[in-house]
Each structure stands twice: as structure tokens, then as C-alpha cells.
Amino acid sequence: MSTIASSGPDFDGTLLGRFGGERPPAAPWFHAAIAQAPERGFFTVDGASIELLTWGEVGKPGLLFLHGNAAHADWWSFIAPQFAEDYRCAAISWSGMGKSDWREAYDIPLFAAEIHAAITAAGLSASGAPPVLIAHSFGGYPARYVSAYSPEAIMAAILVDSAPPQPEGGPPPRLAQGRSRNPRYPSLAEALRRFRFLPEQDAGLPEIIDWMARGALHEVAESDDDPGGWTWRFDPQFWAKFERREFDSRQQAPVGVIYGEHSKLFPEGRIEQLVAGVEDCRFVTRIAGAHHHVLVDHPLELVAAIREGLPKLA
């Protein structure tokens, strides 16, 4: 695999502050990838409109890309196009995130229903075979649920730095409590300067960080009870509304695992714990030098790892 240099923190301690709201210079491969613009649409699950991005021809084998918490479908829009020549690719924004609707309550079975609906809406099984799920971080939880409870719906799942749930897990207290609304910022530049990852990570390609941050923001109008400005798209009460339940999470569909060497989610012994809960683990790939947000600091290595792993899942 090739090696991609990572950026350090900006001079003001933020990821994007030094760019002053301008887009950072980007590598040619990144420009080429996002130039392959997806078809954009929506489908409905249990009353909520869910954002859908698709690439490639219907009738080719399907890949469904699933993002992590508080992210959005465009986290995959520089990864998925690199598979579109051979696959029908799709990415969704979970309800409560991206341009999808917010809900009164969230749980993993509901997100699993969004996976099933996405497979149908995107035509991911039109080849005659079910698709492969490629799930980063939080996205791995509903992927595991589908693999455990309806394995016939998918060919396999690739878990990208998605650690098994822990009894002591959950979001930081400030997120768990929720808040009435996301903060407002007077300018796009100021909003971009506030962008952070969770778990925090300084390493990453600035053009990718900027792409993810812009997709996470939108401008809201001023009103009597709202100062208006730039703000985040995700539901600020997501974790307060999220019902955490215990499930039999033993995956029955084939599983592949990709994780970052320096991921905070994979201390010693965690990979072994993950694999122990899988009926059929076909491969485990560690990406050298990568952190939890592998898409950000080692995107081309991630593409290579997925490409290497897919034939092992057939």
C-alpha cells in the first residue's frame, strides 16, 4: 500500500483554522474522485426522509457504505466512486444526520430498517446477489444487527474501525444529555474552524477534513427565537433520544475487519474480542499509521484494503 502524509494541528489549535474558510489544496486523486458526482435522492423509512447517494450501474454487484455518528453520506463520496466501475455503490445519511430527517427516537433496529430500505431504493441486489455493507465506526452497529438477524439480506459486511459495543461505552456526558439546538456561527469560516472529530484526531488530509466539515453544515435564517447563522446538520439530541439495548450481536454473514494501527477504539485485545463475536471472519487488515478516522488520514490505503478484502467475502 502507498503511504499518505498526515497533517498536524493548525497554528490556532483547530483542524481548518489556518485556511480562513477557503478550501485547502487537494491531491489530484481527490479532485478526480469527487468529480464523479453521485445521483442524489431520498427514500422514506418509518416517516423519515433518508438521504441517498448512488454511483455506478444498477445490475452490478452492490456496495452500501455506512458512515459513523454525527457524520453524513458524503464522507464516502471520495471513496465510493473508486469502486463504481465494477459495483453499484450507495451511501446513506442515517436519520438524525446529514440531510436526513430527525426523529423523536432512535435505536439500532430502526437503523437496520434504513439499511434494508436503502438496498431496495438503490437497486443494490439487482445483480441477483445481495450487497456488501462497508461500515465505519457507529455504522458498524446496525451492520452487525443486519448480519445477526437477517444475514440473507447481505453478502457480507466490512467493519471499518468499528469496535464491539462495551458495557461502559456511550457518548461523553455533554452529548448524552443533548441540547435544545446546535450552536450558531456568524460565518462559514468560523463554523469550519470549530469542526472536530470524536474521538479527537489531528492527523488527516486537510482537503478531506474540509469536505466533511462543509457537508456537515448549513445556514439557517434568523427568527424571533433563533439568531440564525451556520450550524451543524445532525440532531443535537441524538444521544438523549437513542435507546441503547442489548442484542445478540453474533454476526452470521461473513465479516471482514479493517482498523487503524493507532485507533483509540482498538486497544490491546479489542480485535480479538471483535473476531470472537463473528461466526465467519474472512480477514483482518490493520492499516499502518492510521487512526480511528481511517477515511481521513489513509483514504487510499482504505480503498486498497477494501479492494483486497472483497474477493474474500464471496
C-alpha positions in Angstrom: 0.0 0.0 0.0 1.1 3.6 -0.6 1.8 6.0 2.2 0.0 9.3 2.6 1.4 12.0 4.7 -0.8 13.3 7.5 -1.3 16.9 8.5 -0.8 18.1 12.1 -3.0 20.6 14.0 -3.3 24.1 12.6 -1.5 27.0 14.2 -4.6 28.1 16.2 -5.2 24.6 17.5 -8.0 23.8 15.1 -8.1 21.5 12.1 -9.1 24.1 9.5 -8.5 27.4 11.1 -5.4 28.3 9.0 -7.4 28.2 5.8 -9.7 31.1 6.8 -12.8 29.5 5.2 -11.0 28.8 1.9 -10.8 25.2 0.5 -7.3 23.7 1.1 -5.3 22.5 -1.8 -6.2 18.9 -2.8 -4.4 16.0 -4.4 -5.4 15.1 -8.0 -6.9 11.8 -7.0 -9.3 13.6 -4.6 -10.4 16.0 -7.3 -10.9 13.1 -9.7 -13.0 11.2 -7.1 -15.4 13.9 -6.2 -15.8 14.9 -9.8 -17.7 11.6 -10.2 -20.8 13.2 -8.7 -23.4 10.8 -7.3 -27.1 10.8 -8.1 -28.8 12.3 -5.1 -32.2 11.4 -3.8 -34.2 10.3 -0.8 -36.4 7.4 0.4 -38.7 7.1 3.4 -38.4 4.8 6.4 -41.0 5.0 9.2 -42.0 8.5 8.3 -38.4 9.9 8.0 -36.8 11.0 4.7 -33.4 9.4 4.3 -30.6 10.8 2.1 -29.3 8.5 -0.6 -26.2 8.9 -2.9 -25.6 6.4 -5.7 -22.8 5.7 -8.2 -22.4 3.0 -10.9 -24.8 1.0 -12.9 -27.8 -0.9 -11.5 -27.3 -4.6 -12.1 -23.7 -4.7 -11.0 -22.8 -6.2 -7.6 -23.9 -3.8 -4.8 -21.9 -2.0 -2.1 -23.6 0.0 0.6 -21.4 2.5 2.5 -22.4 3.4 6.1 -21.0 6.3 8.0 -20.3 6.9 11.7 -22.1 9.0 14.3 -22.8 12.7 13.5 -21.3 12.2 10.0 -23.1 12.1 6.6 -23.2 10.2 3.4 -20.6 12.4 1.7 -17.9 11.0 4.0 -17.9 8.3 1.3 -18.1 10.4 -1.8 -14.3 10.3 -2.4 -14.2 6.6 -1.6 -17.3 5.0 -3.3 -16.6 6.4 -6.8 -13.4 4.4 -6.9 -15.5 1.2 -6.9 -18.2 2.4 -9.3 -16.7 0.9 -12.5 -17.3 -2.6 -11.1 -20.1 -2.1 -8.5 -23.4 -0.4 -7.9 -22.5 1.8 -4.9 -24.6 3.7 -2.5 -24.2 5.7 0.7 -26.9 7.0 3.1 -27.1 9.5 5.9 -28.7 7.9 8.9 -31.8 9.6 10.2 -30.8 12.4 12.5 -27.7 13.1 10.4 -26.7 14.7 7.1 -29.7 15.8 5.1 -31.9 13.1 6.5 -34.9 13.9 8.8 -34.6 13.9 12.6 -36.7 11.5 14.7 -38.4 11.6 18.1 -36.5 8.4 19.0 -33.6 6.3 17.5 -32.4 2.7 18.0 -30.3 0.1 16.2 -33.3 -1.9 14.7 -34.6 1.3 13.2 -31.2 2.0 11.6 -31.2 -1.6 10.3 -34.5 -0.9 8.7 -32.8 2.1 6.9 -30.2 -0.4 5.6 -32.9 -2.7 4.2 -34.7 0.2 2.6 -31.5 1.6 1.1 -30.7 -1.8 -0.5 -34.1 -1.7 -2.3 -34.1 2.0 -3.1 -30.6 1.9 -4.7 -31.1 -1.4 -6.5 -28.2 -3.0 -4.8 -29.5 -6.5 -5.2 -30.4 -6.2 -8.9 -27.4 -8.4 -9.9 -29.1 -11.3 -8.3 -26.8 -11.3 -5.2 -27.2 -9.2 -2.0 -24.8 -6.4 -1.4 -21.8 -6.0 0.9 -22.1 -3.5 3.7 -19.0 -1.3 4.4 -19.5 0.4 7.7 -17.3 2.8 9.6 -17.5 3.3 13.4 -21.1 3.7 14.6 -22.3 2.4 11.2 -21.0 -1.0 12.2 -23.7 -1.4 14.9 -26.7 -1.6 12.5 -24.5 -3.5 10.1 -23.9 -6.1 12.8 -27.6 -6.2 13.6 -28.4 -7.0 10.0 -25.7 -9.6 9.9 -27.1 -11.2 13.0 -30.8 -11.0 12.4 -31.2 -11.0 8.6 -28.0 -12.3 7.2 -29.7 -13.4 4.0 -30.2 -9.7 3.1 -26.5 -9.1 2.6 -23.5 -10.9 1.1 -21.2 -9.8 3.9 -20.1 -6.8 6.0 -16.8 -5.0 6.2 -16.3 -3.2 9.5 -14.0 -0.2 9.3 -12.6 0.7 12.7 -15.9 -0.3 14.3 -15.3 -1.7 17.8 -17.8 -4.0 19.5 -20.1 -2.2 22.0 -18.8 -2.0 25.6 -21.0 -2.1 28.7 -19.2 1.1 29.9 -19.5 2.7 26.4 -21.6 5.5 25.2 -21.0 9.2 24.4 -19.4 11.8 26.6 -21.9 13.2 29.2 -22.2 16.5 27.4 -23.5 14.6 24.3 -25.6 12.1 26.2 -27.6 14.9 27.8 -28.4 16.5 24.5 -29.1 20.2 23.9 -32.0 22.1 22.5 -30.2 23.2 19.4 -26.7 23.2 17.8 -24.6 26.4 18.2 -24.9 29.1 15.6 -21.8 30.7 14.0 -21.7 34.1 12.2 -19.8 32.8 9.2 -18.9 29.6 7.3 -15.2 30.3 8.1 -16.0 30.4 11.9 -18.1 27.2 11.7 -15.3 25.4 9.8 -12.8 26.4 12.4 -14.9 24.7 15.1 -15.0 21.3 13.3 -13.7 18.4 15.4 -13.6 14.6 15.3 -14.8 12.3 18.0 -12.6 10.6 19.2 -10.4 13.7 18.6 -7.8 13.3 15.8 -5.4 15.8 14.4 -4.0 13.6 11.7 -5.7 13.8 8.3 -5.7 15.3 4.8 -7.0 18.9 5.0 -9.0 18.6 1.8 -10.9 15.7 3.3 -11.4 17.4 6.6 -12.7 20.4 4.8 -15.0 18.3 2.6 -16.5 16.5 5.6 -17.0 19.8 7.6 -18.7 21.6 4.8 -21.1 18.7 4.3 -22.0 18.8 7.9 -23.0 22.4 7.9 -25.9 24.5 6.6 -27.1 28.1 7.1 -30.4 28.8 9.0 -32.4 32.0 8.8 -32.7 34.4 11.7 -36.1 34.3 13.6 -37.7 35.6 16.8 -36.1 32.7 18.8 -33.1 31.9 16.7 -30.1 34.2 15.9 -29.5 32.3 12.6 -26.2 31.6 11.1 -24.2 28.5 10.2 -24.8 25.3 12.2 -24.4 21.6 12.2 -27.0 19.3 10.4 -27.0 16.5 13.0 -29.7 16.2 15.7 -28.3 17.8 18.9 -30.5 15.5 21.0 -29.5 12.3 19.2 -28.0 10.6 22.2 -30.7 11.7 24.5 -33.2 10.1 22.1 -31.2 7.0 21.4 -32.4 3.8 23.1 -29.4 1.6 24.0 -30.4 -2.1 24.1 -28.6 -5.4 24.3 -28.8 -7.7 21.3 -27.5 -11.0 20.3 -24.8 -9.5 18.1 -23.2 -12.7 16.8 -22.8 -12.0 13.1 -23.8 -14.8 10.8 -23.0 -13.3 7.4 -19.3 -13.3 6.5 -17.4 -10.3 8.0 -14.1 -8.6 7.2 -12.4 -6.2 9.6 -10.2 -3.1 8.8 -8.8 -1.0 11.6 -6.3 1.7 12.2 -3.0 0.9 13.9 -3.4 3.9 16.2 -7.1 3.8 16.7 -8.3 4.7 20.2 -11.2 2.2 19.7 -8.8 -0.7 19.4 -6.6 -1.0 22.5 -4.8 -4.4 23.1 -7.3 -7.3 23.0 -10.2 -5.5 21.3 -9.6 -7.0 17.9 -9.7 -10.5 19.4 -12.9 -9.6 21.2 -14.5 -8.4 17.9 -13.5 -11.5 16.0 -14.7 -13.8 18.7 -18.2 -12.5 18.2 -18.2 -13.3 14.5 -19.3 -16.7 13.0 -17.2 -16.3 9.8 -14.4 -13.7 9.9 -12.7 -13.8 6.5 -9.9 -11.2 7.0 -8.5 -8.7 9.5 -6.5 -5.8 8.0 -4.6 -3.3 10.1 -3.8 -0.1 8.3 -0.3 1.1 9.4 -0.2 4.6 10.8 -4.0 5.1 10.6 -6.2 6.4 13.4 -9.9 5.8 14.0 -11.0 8.1 11.1 -9.2 6.0 8.5 -11.1 7.8 5.7 -9.4 11.0 6.8 -5.8 10.1 7.3 -5.3 7.0 5.0 -8.1 7.0 2.4 -6.2 5.3 -0.4 -4.9 2.6 1.9 -8.6 2.1 2.9 -9.6 1.8 -0.7 -6.8 -0.8 -1.3 -7.8 -2.7 1.8 -11.5 -2.9 0.8 -10.5 -3.9 -2.7 -8.3 -6.7 -1.4 -11.0 -7.9 1.0 -14.0 -8.0 -1.3 -13.0 -11.2 -3.2 -12.5 -13.0 0.2 -16.2 -12.3 1.1 -17.7 -14.0 -2.0 
